[in-house]
Amino acid sequence: MRFLSCAMLLCATTAVVAAADDFKLEPGFKLVFSGKNLDGWQNKGAKKDGKPVLLEGKTEAFDKRYVVKDGELVIDPAVKGDKYIETVQQFGGDFTIRYDFKPGEGCNNDTLLLGTKFDILAGGKLKGVKDNEWNKMEIVVKSGSADFIINGEKIATKKTTAEKGPLVLRAEFGQITYKNIRASETK
């Protein structure tokens, strides 16, 4: 009887944990990062024969500075270098980008979009961000400005300076992990 009770408790706990990790794509959104590889991404600025270096089918970039692991995109702080990856897809008009991120110790990594730069900082340096926990980022671009919303609270509004461009993730300092990167164009 005791074994059965423990087994039932374990199953119930596993179900709750699994439910907490379930992600459902919102209507009108599409994944920009599959969680399996870097399809749809390229090395920013890197060229081979005059063309961008695509990351199709790869699970890492820049000597493992960026690594896809267990459905997440991890920036490894042990691998040094100020490196950028960007979406092949160009965003323009009115749209929303959402992703989950977990900043680690010393995190100072950027999201760049349409000429804006947003620093994701750890250590209490960015209002509302929980270190070593999953946070939610929402970037709402409308009528030439971008609202940066973290965990439901607007942190900044920045004027965009480009009409069209990719989503860029910069690996600068410290660890950060991303998942569920998705976009919706509303035009």
C-alpha positions in Angstrom: 0.0 0.0 0.0 2.8 2.4 0.9 4.6 1.7 -2.4 1.3 2.4 -4.3 0.9 5.7 -2.5 4.5 6.7 -3.3 4.0 5.7 -6.9 0.8 7.7 -7.2 2.5 10.8 -5.6 5.4 10.5 -8.1 3.0 10.3 -11.0 1.0 13.3 -9.8 4.2 15.4 -9.2 5.5 14.4 -12.7 2.3 15.5 -14.3 2.4 18.9 -12.6 6.0 19.4 -13.6 5.2 18.4 -17.2 2.2 20.7 -17.3 4.4 23.6 -16.1 6.8 23.0 -19.0 4.1 22.6 -21.6 4.2 25.4 -24.2 1.4 26.1 -26.6 2.0 28.4 -29.5 -0.5 31.3 -29.5 -2.9 31.7 -32.5 -1.3 33.9 -35.1 2.3 33.2 -33.9 4.9 31.0 -35.5 8.2 29.7 -34.0 11.3 31.5 -35.0 13.5 29.0 -33.1 12.4 25.3 -33.4 14.3 24.1 -30.3 15.9 21.4 -32.4 18.4 23.3 -34.4 19.3 26.8 -35.8 17.2 26.5 -39.0 16.2 30.0 -40.0 19.2 31.7 -38.4 22.5 32.9 -39.7 25.8 34.3 -38.3 25.4 38.1 -38.3 27.9 39.8 -40.5 29.8 36.6 -41.4 30.0 36.0 -45.1 31.3 33.2 -47.2 31.6 33.9 -50.9 29.7 37.1 -50.4 26.7 35.4 -48.9 25.6 35.1 -45.2 26.7 32.0 -43.3 23.4 30.1 -42.8 23.0 27.9 -39.7 20.5 25.4 -41.3 20.7 22.0 -39.7 23.3 23.1 -37.1 23.0 22.9 -33.4 25.8 25.2 -32.6 27.5 28.4 -33.8 30.8 30.2 -33.2 32.6 27.2 -31.7 29.8 26.4 -29.3 29.2 30.0 -28.1 25.6 29.3 -29.0 24.3 25.7 -28.4 20.9 24.2 -29.0 20.3 21.7 -26.1 17.0 20.2 -24.8 14.8 22.6 -26.7 16.8 25.7 -25.6 19.3 28.0 -27.1 22.2 28.4 -24.6 24.9 31.1 -24.7 27.9 29.5 -23.0 30.0 32.1 -21.0 33.0 29.7 -21.0 33.3 30.3 -24.7 34.5 33.9 -25.1 33.7 36.3 -27.9 31.2 39.0 -28.7 29.1 37.2 -31.3 25.8 37.7 -33.0 23.2 35.4 -34.7 20.2 36.7 -36.5 17.0 35.4 -38.1 17.0 35.0 -41.8 13.4 36.3 -41.6 13.1 40.1 -41.9 10.5 41.7 -39.7 8.7 44.9 -40.6 5.5 46.8 -40.0 3.6 46.0 -36.8 4.5 42.7 -35.1 5.2 41.1 -31.8 8.1 38.9 -30.7 7.9 36.7 -27.6 10.4 34.5 -25.9 11.3 33.0 -22.6 14.8 33.7 -21.2 16.8 32.7 -18.1 19.7 35.0 -17.3 22.7 33.5 -15.4 25.3 35.1 -13.3 27.0 38.1 -15.0 24.5 38.2 -17.8 24.7 41.2 -20.1 23.4 40.1 -23.5 21.4 42.0 -26.0 18.4 41.7 -28.2 18.6 43.9 -31.3 15.7 44.7 -33.5 15.0 47.4 -36.1 17.8 49.6 -34.9 17.0 49.2 -31.2 19.2 47.5 -28.6 17.9 46.1 -25.4 20.3 44.9 -22.7 19.3 41.8 -20.7 21.1 42.2 -17.4 21.2 39.9 -14.3 22.0 40.8 -10.7 19.0 43.0 -10.1 20.2 45.5 -12.8 17.0 45.2 -14.8 13.6 45.8 -13.2 11.5 42.7 -12.9 14.1 40.1 -14.1 14.6 37.1 -12.0 18.1 35.6 -12.1 18.4 31.9 -12.9 14.6 31.7 -13.5 12.5 31.8 -16.6 11.3 35.2 -17.5 9.0 36.3 -20.3 10.0 38.9 -22.9 7.5 40.5 -25.3 8.6 43.1 -27.8 5.6 44.9 -29.4 6.5 46.9 -32.5 3.9 49.4 -33.7 4.0 52.6 -35.6 7.8 53.1 -35.4 8.4 52.2 -31.8 9.2 49.1 -29.8 7.8 48.3 -26.3 10.0 45.9 -24.3 7.8 44.1 -21.8 9.3 41.7 -19.2 7.0 39.5 -17.1 4.0 41.6 -18.0 5.6 45.0 -17.1 6.7 47.5 -19.7 10.4 48.2 -19.1 11.2 50.5 -22.0 9.9 52.0 -25.2 12.4 52.7 -28.0 12.0 54.4 -31.4 12.8 52.0 -34.2 15.2 53.3 -36.9 14.8 50.7 -39.6 11.7 49.7 -41.5 12.7 46.1 -41.8 15.3 43.8 -40.3 16.1 40.5 -38.4 15.8 39.6 -34.8 19.4 39.6 -33.5 20.7 37.8 -30.3 24.1 39.0 -29.1 26.3 36.9 -26.9 28.4 39.4 -24.9 28.9 38.5 -21.2 27.6 35.8 -18.9 25.1 33.0 -19.5 21.6 33.3 -20.9 19.2 30.6 -22.2 16.3 31.2 -24.6 13.3 29.1 -25.5 10.0 29.5 -27.3 11.1 32.3 -29.6 8.1 33.2 -31.7 6.7 36.0 -33.8 3.4 37.4 -35.1 3.2 39.9 -37.8 0.1 42.0 -37.5 0.8 44.8 -40.1 
